[in-house]
Amino acid sequence: MRNARKTFSVILFTLSLTLFAGTKTTPGIDFYKSSFDIALRAPAVPLILSDPYLSIWSPYDKLTEGSTQHWTGESHPLIGAIRVDGKVYRFMGKDVPLLASIIPSSNTNNKSWTAAYTFDEPKANWIDINYDDTKWKIGEAAFGTSEMPHVKTLWNTKDIWIRRTFDLNEDLSKEQLILQYSHDDIFELYLNGEKLVKTDYSWKNDVQLILNDQAKNKLKKGKNVIAAHCHNTTGGAYVDFQLFKKVNRSGFDTEATQLSVDVLPTQTYYSFLCGPVELNLIFTAPFLPNDLDLISTPINYITYNVKSANKKFHEVQLYIETTPQIAVNDLSQRVSSERIEKNGITYLKTGTIDQPILKHPGDGVRIDWGYAFLSSGNGENQDLNIGDYYDMKQSFIETGKLLSNKPSGKIISKMNESMPALACVDNIGTINKDGKSGYVMLGYDDVYSIEYFFKQRMAYWKHDGKVDIYQAFERAKSNYSDLLNKCREFDNSMMNDALKAGGKEYSELCALAYRHTIAAHKLLKDEEGNLLFLSKENNSNGCINTVDLTYPSAPLFLIYNTELMKGMMNPIFYYSESGRWTKPFAAHDIGTYPVANGQVYGEDMPVEESGNMLILAAAISFMDGNTNYAQKHWETLTTWANYLVEKGLDPENQLCTDDFAGHLAHNANLSVKAILGIAGYGYMAKMAGKTKEGESYINQAKTMAQNWQKMARDEDHYKLAFDKSGTWSQKYNMVWDKLFHLGVFDPQILDTEISYYVKKQNTYGLPLDSRKEYTKSDWVMWTACMSPDEDSFNKIVNPIYKYADETTTRVPLSDWHDTETGKMVGFKARSVIGAYYMKMLFDKVNNLQSK
């Protein structure tokens, strides 16, 4: 049986539901099932993907195991249920339990709490009930740095210790108790001396922990204490927690049996057995790479097909729901929800009251401006409504219908006080073995997407305001059948190309990487009409358009659409050529997402970013077969090339893209990047007819490469740094020399390095270098492509597949993990895993050169 992990492929934050029964199918092919049997267990399954804000995943083996989540880990719930002959089965998400507060958090119904706290390490018994904390300070929660939500007591030191005492007058031993906590970063929590929570380096909000009997037995009538310690490593700091008891209320308790899940490039397929019927789901993000409108438009489809599994007739109704949580950053924000009918389509629309457009730049934040939509098509049997979270479900359980009362105006609510549901029911009716199908659309109108050098810009699909979200939905509805067929064709083509390039395991990794990579970007245009394809540095610092994220993600876009590659580079060229950036090397970034007004990273990466830009400009020239793009920016490229000639062979003590490893002088791999950047400039010059100039730079690069080989050699391998014998590192930057047959480095270097790397591998991959056991999977995939044969390639790739398949860190794939434990070290949902497509890029380049 295939991995039970199928996903609801969806669109963006706009939710539209539309019945459609006329999808074209090829005879003999089940359109509602995957063309490929995917064995890879995705760490998190992509469901709704469009951009860094509309990004919903299921981090579970089964779609029913828990609430669907935004990539940050916050709940962005999608709930699905099917009623078969009066019995209800839940196939997607999980009900939020109805909770009654025992001790509130700082954002519960505007209540606050106080506690004793200290910034000085206390004695070991500080967790005990009777510990004397009278000399500690008293502060109001939450505790944290000023930019964090609900902070009442500032905490700017490395550590804080908190003791919160409370009295109980009831026996809670028979109740289901839930501890909810938020922390940034390393956190531990104790209940009456019993350790309940201990985290690693992470930051999470509203984590819920169900207390077991041992923990509940620690509670007693009278005085109790929750004690917490949090250590902040860098950036923001935060602590908040509360205790609930669950209030029993019937919901969608019976789970459907998940049969399979297959993640393909643009679509995720799930299959379920719901009593006597089979339910198949397809989540589709129509990311067709040559259609910029489709890549940009924030609308995804959820397609469903129901058929009898026992050859009998059955009465079926289907329910899909979301909440305003997908349109807020914080549950304390007030929201407005309404039902709209326009051009024959019904929409459920929700968003915050305040609408702080582009006001909250940062990393682990979610959008809180614009509007999410759940929209109907023209299905006669569909009904959409907004109502109480629990009453809506109860009505479906009892009648197969939604609540009958329809809102006549806007419904104002506060998420942490009353949770409305935006729901659609399709009364599918009588089905047999032939089955019936339908689909829903989800979408999000962000109004303005990016502040680009102090001017607010709309997403590409709006065409400067000429297209609105309702027109986009109408187009998505009319094109539904055609788009699903095109997505299926694209997926089949891409998978076959990946299979040919690297085998089954490699193809499944590429399938997982596709939507993951594209959805970490936002597509728009500047005032002059130049394309901007801006990445967000998810879960690393939130920067926008970081050059050393563009660099690893490049293979995917070099294969499928170099215009998107140019859209990533255009802002960096503009930044220099406008005079806003005056240094003789490339900038690192242009701001913190979604505000792109100039570099915010605290330190430059001169050799790193200049080398990246030159190599990528050369790669575009190779793929396009001309230097038209490069020549638009020739003066800038020349400045950067000359900088590398002067500074690149033996780099000074500076950061490279692997900045988490710290500064490093004489970095051998960074030197490779500089040398290939110079060579790339030389080859572009020759392509542009500047023959003498081109040969001069190419010869310079070859001379530097000969010196590099002498400086880096260390017996049976090459060093991490020129002055550090006994060290080693992956020389992943050398992949471009092999890819484009530049002939800059002696090819024996790669043979020597690959032989050495194979001996250094751990269970979950090849370490990045000799300093630590962690690795970056994007670079490992490039290193694998430098292998002399298929066997060596597979030896390096297969441990990365094993990591993705077995890691216990259930997040959108982390590119930075421990090669011994398989656990995430840091970073998730980042665009860099577009690097996985390097082997496919090799095949495309070889095909181009053979013509």
BAKOLKOL-348731 format. One record per residue (C-alpha): residue in three letters; y, x, z. Coordinates in steps of 0.25 Angstrom, whole numbers, plus 5000, padded with zeros to 4 digits. Each point is the difference from the previous one (the first is absolute). Layout:
BEGIN
ALAYXZ/...
//
This chain:
BEGIN
MET500050005000/ARG501450054997/ASN501050045011/ALA500449875006/ARG501550024998/LYS500649924990/THR501549984999/PHE500949894996/SER500850064989/VAL501449955001/ILE501450014995/LEU501250035008/PHE500749935010/THR500249874993/LEU498949915002/SER499749904989/LEU498749914998/THR499649954987/LEU498749934996/PHE499550064986/ALA498749964994/GLY500150064986/THR499950155002/LYS499350064987/THR498750075003/THR499150084991/PRO498649944998/GLY498950055009/ILE501150065010/ASP500349945013/PHE501650015000/TYR500049985015/LYS499250125003/SER500350154999/SER499550084987/PHE499650115010/ASP499250015012/ILE500950085009/ALA499250075011/LEU501350065007/ARG500449945013/ALA501550004999/PRO500650045014/ALA501049884997/VAL499849914988/PRO501349974992/LEU500349854999/ILE501549974997/LEU500750124994/SER501350024993/ASP501050105007/PRO500150075014/TYR500449865007/LEU499049914993/SER498850075003/ILE498849925007/TRP498750065003/SER498749975007/PRO499650115009/TYR498649955003/ASP498650004994/LYS500149844999/LEU501249934996/THR499849905012/GLU500050115010/GLY501450005004/SER501449974995/THR500550064987/GLN501050115002/HIS501250064994/TRP499850154998/THR500750035012/GLY499049935008/GLU500849885004/SER499449864997/HIS500349944987/PRO499149885001/LEU499249944988/ILE499049895005/GLY499049934991/ALA499049905003/ILE499149904992/ARG499549875004/VAL498649964994/ASP499549865003/GLY500949995012/LYS499650145006/VAL501150115000/TYR499750154997/ARG501050115002/PHE500050104989/MET501350085002/GLY500850055012/LYS499849955014/ASP500849905008/VAL501150055010/PRO499549955013/LEU500949915008/LEU500450095012/ALA500749975013/SER500850115006/ILE499650055014/ILE501050115000/PRO500950004988/SER500550124991/SER501550024996/ASN499949924988/THR499349885006/ASN500949875000/ASN501250095003/LYS499450045013/SER500150145006/TRP499350085010/THR500350115009/ALA499250125005/ALA500150135008/TYR500050124990/THR500250155001/PHE500250114989/ASP499450115010/GLU498550015001/PRO499549935013/LYS498850035009/ALA498649974995/ASN499949875008/TRP501249944993/ILE499149894993/ASP499549945014/ILE500549875005/ASN500550065013/TYR500750124994/ASP501450015006/ASP501049994988/THR501249975008/LYS500750134995/TRP499849974986/LYS501149934992/ILE500049854997/GLY500249964985/GLU499949884991/ALA499050004988/ALA499850044990/PHE500150155002/GLY500350094988/THR501050064991/SER501249924995/GLU499649974986/MET498749935005/PRO499949845002/HIS500349945014/VAL500350135007/LYS500849985013/THR499750135006/LEU500250134992/TRP498950105000/ASN500450134993/THR499150105007/LYS498650044996/ASP499349925010/ILE500149875008/TRP499249945012/ILE500149855003/ARG499549925011/ARG500049854998/THR499649925013/PHE499749854999/ASP499449895009/LEU498949914997/ASN499749875007/GLU498849954991/ASP498650054997/LEU499950054986/SER498650045000/LYS499649894991/GLU501150014990/GLN500150084987/LEU501150105003/ILE500750084990/LEU500950125002/GLN501050024989/TYR500850134999/SER500950084991/HIS500250155000/ASP500650124993/ASP499350105001/ILE498850055009/PHE499849895010/GLU499149975012/LEU499949885009/TYR499349965013/LEU499849875007/ASN499850025015/GLY499650144998/GLU499049974988/LYS500350074987/LEU500149894989/VAL500750074989/LYS500150154995/THR500550024986/ASP500250124991/TYR501350044993/SER500449864994/TRP501049895001/LYS499649865000/ASN500649865004/ASP499349885007/VAL498650065001/GLN499149905006/LEU498950045010/ILE499049895005/LEU499750045015/ASN498550025003/ASP499449955013/GLN500250145006/ALA501450004998/LYS500249855004/ASN499350035013/LYS501150105003/LEU501049895001/LYS500249935014/LYS500849905006/GLY501350065006/LYS500650134995/ASN499550074987/VAL500650114992/ILE499950044985/ALA500450154999/ALA500350074987/HIS500350144995/CYS500650034986/HIS500250134993/ASN501050014989/THR499750114990/THR501249984990/GLY500949894995/GLY500149865007/ALA499449975013/TYR499549865005/VAL499249935011/ASP499849855003/PHE498849925005/GLN499649865005/LEU498849935004/PHE499549864995/LYS498949905002/LYS499449934988/VAL500249855000/ASN498749934993/ARG500449934988/SER499149974988/GLY500250074987/PHE499350064988/ASP498950055009/THR498850014991/GLU500050124990/ALA499550004986/THR498950104997/GLN500650114992/LEU499150054989/SER500850114993/VAL501350074998/ASP500450084988/VAL501450074999/LEU500450034985/PRO501350054995/THR500849874999/GLN499049915006/THR499249985013/TYR498849914999/TYR499349935012/SER498849915001/PHE499649915011/LEU498949905004/CYS500749885006/GLY498849915005/PRO499549944987/VAL501050054990/GLU500450144995/LEU501550045000/ASN500550114991/LEU501450065002/ILE500950094992/PHE501250075005/THR500950044988/ALA501250094999/PRO500350004986/PHE500450154999/LEU499950024985/PRO500650144999/ASN500749984987/ASP500749875004/LEU501150035009/ASP500349855003/LEU498649985005/ILE500050135009/SER501449955005/THR499849855002/PRO499649975015/ILE498949904997/ASN498550015002/TYR498949904997/ILE498849965009/THR499049934991/TYR498849925006/ASN498849954994/VAL499049905008/LYS498649964995/SER498849945006/ALA499050105005/ASN498849905001/LYS500249924988/LYS500549885007/PHE501449935000/HIS501050035011/GLU501449955004/VAL500950125001/GLN501550035005/LEU500650135001/TYR501150055009/ILE500950124999/GLU501150035010/THR501150115004/THR501150005010/PRO501450055000/GLN499550135006/ILE500050064986/ALA501549995000/VAL500450065013/ASN500050145006/ASP500049955014/LEU499449875007/SER501349975007/GLN500749974987/ARG500449864997/VAL499549954987/SER500349884990/SER498849934992/GLU500249894990/ARG499249924990/ILE500650004986/GLU499749934987/LYS500550074987/ASN499649974985/GLY498749945004/ILE499650115010/THR500049995015/TYR500450125009/LEU499950035014/LYS501150105003/THR500250085013/GLY501050115004/THR500850055012/ILE501349925004/ASP500950135000/GLN499550064987/PRO500450155003/ILE499950044986/LEU499750154999/LYS500450025014/HIS498850065007/PRO499550134993/GLY498950075006/ASP498550035000/GLY499149915008/VAL500949874997/ARG499849884992/ILE500949924992/ASP500949895007/TRP500949964988/GLY499649924988/TYR499049885000/ALA498549994999/PHE499549884992/LEU498749924999/SER500049924987/SER499249904993/GLY499849994986/ASN499749864993/GLY498749985007/GLU499949855003/ASN499150025011/GLN500850105008/ASP500949985012/LEU501050095006/ASN500649985014/ILE500750075012/GLY499549975014/ASP499550045013/TYR499150124999/TYR498849935008/ASP500349854996/MET499950044985/LYS498650065002/GLN499649885008/SER500449904989/PHE499250084990/ILE498850015009/GLU500049855003/THR500449944986/GLY500050114990/LYS501549984998/LEU501350065005/LEU501049925010/SER500649894992/ASN501450015005/LYS500950094991/PRO501250075005/SER501349944994/GLY500850135003/LYS499950145005/ILE499150025012/ILE500650115010/SER499150075009/LYS499850135008/MET498750074997/ASN499750045015/GLU500349855004/SER499449924989/MET499150044989/PRO500149914987/ALA499050004990/LEU500350004985/ALA498749944994/CYS499449954987/VAL498749914999/ASP499349984987/ASN499149885000/ILE499050054990/GLY499149885001/THR498649994996/ILE499450134995/ASN498650044994/LYS499350134995/ASP501150014989/GLY501150015011/LYS501549984999/SER501150115001/GLY501550015004/TYR501050105004/VAL501250035009/MET501250084998/LEU500750085011/GLY501450064998/TYR501250065006/ASP501549994996/ASP500750125007/VAL501349964994/TYR500550154999/SER499050115001/ILE500650135001/GLU501450065004/TYR500250114989/PHE501150095003/PHE500849905007/LYS499749884991/GLN499049895002/ARG499049994988/MET499149894997/ALA498550024996/TYR499750034985/TRP499449864998/LYS501349935003/HIS500750074988/ASP501350005008/GLY499949865005/LYS499649944986/VAL498749965006/ASP499749935013/ILE498849985009/TYR499749864995/GLN500050054985/ALA499150115004/PHE499049905007/GLU500149914987/ARG499750124992/ALA498850055009/LYS499449864999/SER500149994985/ASN499450144998/TYR498949995011/SER498849994991/ASP500550114990/LEU500450095011/LEU498749995008/ASN499250034987/LYS500950124997/CYS499850055015/ARG498549994998/GLU500150084987/PHE500950105006/ASP499150025012/ASN498750014991/SER500750104992/MET500550095011/MET498750005008/ASN499350044987/ASP500950114998/ALA499950055014/LEU498549995000/LYS500050094988/ALA501050105006/GLY499450015014/GLY498849915002/LYS499849885009/GLU500550055013/TYR501350054993/SER500249874993/GLU499949925013/LEU501150095006/CYS500949984988/ALA499849855001/LEU500450005015/ALA501250094997/TYR500649924988/ARG500849885007/HIS500150095012/THR500950104992/ILE500849904992/ALA500449915012/ALA500650125007/HIS501149994990/LYS501249914997/LEU500449984985/LEU501549984996/LYS501150054991/ASP501350075003/GLU501349954994/GLU499850084987/GLY498749934998/ASN499150135004/LEU498749975006/LEU499850035015/PHE498649995006/LEU500250045014/SER498950035010/LYS500149985015/GLU499450115009/ASN499149905008/ASN499650045014/SER500650144998/ASN501549995002/GLY500449884991/CYS500850084990/ILE500349944986/ASN499650084987/THR499550125007/VAL499750114989/ASP498750055007/LEU499549865000/THR500349984985/TYR499350134997/PRO498649975005/SER500149854995/ALA500350054986/PRO498650004993/LEU499949855001/PHE501349984993/LEU499850114990/ILE498849934995/TYR500549864999/ASN501550004999/THR500950125000/GLU501249915000/LEU499749975015/MET499950155002/LYS501450024995/GLY500449885009/MET499650095012/MET500750124995/ASN501349934995/PRO500749995014/ILE499750155003/PHE500750044987/TYR501149905002/TYR500250055014/SER500350154995/GLU500749964987/SER501049915007/GLY500550115009/ARG499549935013/TRP498950115002/THR500650144997/LYS498950095004/PRO499350094989/PHE498649935003/ALA499549865000/ALA500249905011/HIS498949955009/ASP500349855000/ILE501249914998/GLY500049925013/THR499149925010/TYR499449874993/PRO500649914995/VAL501450085001/ALA500150104990/ASN501350075002/GLY499650155001/GLN499050095007/VAL499749975014/TYR498950105003/GLY500550105010/GLU499650134992/ASP499950044985/MET498750044993/PRO500750084989/VAL498850064993/GLU499149885002/GLU500949904994/SER500550084989/GLY498650044996/ASN499649855000/MET501149964991/LEU499850114990/ILE498549984999/LEU500149854999/ALA501150014989/ALA499050094993/ALA498949905002/ILE500849894994/SER500350084988/PHE498650034998/MET499649865001/ASP501149944991/GLY499850114990/ASN501550045000/THR501150055010/ASN501049884998/TYR500049975015/ALA500150145004/GLN501250034991/LYS500849895006/HIS500050095013/TRP499850144994/GLU501250065008/THR499449955013/LEU498650054997/THR500650134996/THR500750025013/TRP498749975008/ALA499150094991/ASN501050115002/TYR499949985015/LEU498550015000/VAL500150134992/GLU500850055011/LYS499449945012/GLY498649954996/LEU499050125000/ASP500150035015/PRO500649875006/GLU500850025013/ASN499649935013/GLN500249864996/LEU499349864999/CYS499149964989/THR499449864997/ASP499050025012/ASP501250015009/PHE499149945012/ALA499350145000/GLY501450065003/HIS500850114994/LEU499350124993/ALA500650124993/HIS499350074988/ASN499349874997/ALA499050034989/ASN499849864995/LEU501549975000/SER500150134992/VAL499049944990/LYS500949884998/ALA501250084998/ILE499350084989/LEU499549884993/GLY501449945001/ILE500650114992/ALA498850004990/GLY500249854998/TYR501550034997/GLY499650104990/TYR499149914993/MET501049894999/ALA501050104994/LYS499050044990/MET499749854997/ALA501549984998/GLY500150114990/LYS500650105010/THR498950104997/LYS500750135005/GLU500449935013/GLY498649945002/GLU499350134998/SER500950075010/TYR499749905011/ILE498549994996/ASN499950165001/GLN500749995013/ALA499049915006/LYS498850084995/THR500650125006/MET500249935013/ALA498649954999/GLN499450144999/ASN500850045012/TRP499649885008/GLN498550044997/LYS500250135006/MET500849955012/ALA499149885003/ARG498650074998/ASP499150005013/GLU498650054997/ASP499349884995/HIS501149905000/TYR501649995000/LYS500849995012/LEU500849895006/ALA501250095001/PHE500250144994/ASP500250075014/LYS498849935006/SER498750064997/GLY498849925005/THR500649874996/TRP499849904989/SER500549874994/GLN499849914989/LYS500850044987/TYR500149864995/ASN501350034993/MET499250094990/VAL499449874994/TRP501149994990/ASP499750134994/LYS498649964997/LEU500449864996/PHE501050044989/HIS499350134996/LEU501350085004/GLY499250135001/VAL501050055011/PHE498950045011/ASP498750074998/PRO499049894999/GLN499050095009/ILE501049965011/LEU499549865000/ASP498550044999/THR500250095012/GLU500749895008/ILE499149884997/SER498850095004/TYR500750035013/TYR500449855002/VAL498649954999/LYS499650085012/LYS501149955008/GLN499849854999/ASN499749915012/THR499449875001/TYR501249924995/GLY500650104991/LEU500750144997/PRO501050045011/LEU501450024994/ASP500050145005/SER499550105011/ARG501049955011/LYS499449865003/GLU498849914996/TYR500849894995/THR500249984985/LYS500849924990/SER499149934990/ASP501050004989/TRP500050154999/VAL498550005002/MET499949924987/TRP500850094993/THR499250125005/ALA498849934995/CYS500550004986/MET500150155000/SER498550015001/PRO499350074989/ASP498949894998/GLU499649865004/ASP499150045012/SER501250075007/PHE500949894997/ASN499149905007/LYS499750095012/ILE501550005003/VAL500349854996/ASN498849945007/PRO500450035014/ILE501349934998/TYR499249884995/LYS499250015013/TYR501350005008/ALA500649884993/ASP498649935002/GLU499850035015/THR501350035007/THR500249925012/THR501550004998/ARG500249864993/VAL501350014993/PRO500450014985/LEU499450134996/SER500650125008/ASP500250124992/TRP500050095012/HIS498750005008/ASP499150095009/THR498950064992/GLU499050005012/THR500349865006/GLY500449934987/LYS501249945009/MET501449984995/VAL500950115005/GLY501349934994/PHE500649934988/LYS499449874993/ALA500449924989/ARG500750114993/SER500250024985/VAL499450145000/ILE498549954997/GLY500549984986/ALA499550155000/TYR498649954999/TYR500249974985/MET500150154997/LYS498650014994/MET500349884991/LEU501350074996/PHE499250124996/ASP499149914990/LYS501349944994/VAL500650134998/ASN498850064994/ASN499949874991/LEU501550024995/GLN499850154998/SER498749974991/LYS500849914991/
//
